[in-house]
Amino acid sequence: MAFSVAHLSDFHWPAVPEGGVLDFANKRLLGMVNLRLRRRRIHRMTVLDALLDKLAEVKPDHLAVTGDLAN
């Protein structure tokens, strides 16, 4: 019996943590600033959107998600 597997790894979804201003008064603030100013060109939502469209087209039997999921 054959089946298809889609493997996603390290897609670094630009997640925004919930919380107030004080919750960002640490490395989260620096990480968010770095993401917004420098790394947004690397981790683009358009790439993730294209990936999701392709997955909907291919319809794999299984999906394996490994690595870093979010920034």
N, C-alpha and C positions, 0 to 999 in steps of 0.2 A: 504494500500500500504506500503510495507516494503522497507527500504533502509539501507545501511550500512554507518557507520561513523568511520573514523580513527581519533583519537585524539592524537596530538603530543604536548608535553609540556616541556619547559625548556631544549631544546636540545643544547643550548650554542654553536652554530656554531662559530668556531674560525675565525671570520671576521677580516680582516686587513684593517683598515681605510686608505683611500687615503690621500695623502698630502705629504708635504716635511718634512725635518728633524725638523724644528721648530714646526710643528704640533704635534710632538711626545714629545716635551720638557715639558711634564706635566704628569698627571696621566695615559695617554695612554701609555707612555713609560714603566712605572712601571707595568701596567696591561699586556702589551705584554711580558715583561720579565718574569713576574710571570706565564703567560700562557705557554711560551716556556720552562721554566725550571722546573716548578712544576706541573702545572695543565694539561699538555698535556697527562699525563697518565690517567687522569680522562675523559677528553673530547677528545675522539679519533675519527678521521675521518672514521675509518673502521666501527665503530658502525653506523654512519650516512649513510655510503654506504650500509650497510646491511639493514638498515631501508628503504631506498629508493628502494632497490631490492624487499623487502617484499611488499611495497606499490604497486609496479608495478605488482607483482604477484596477490595480493588480489583485486586490483582495486576497492577501496571503492567509493561509490556514492558521498560522501562528505568528506572533510578534514577540521578538526578544529585544528588550530595552536594557542596555548596560552602560556603564560609564557615568559621567557627570550629567545629570539631568537639568540642572539649573545653575545659573550664575548666582 
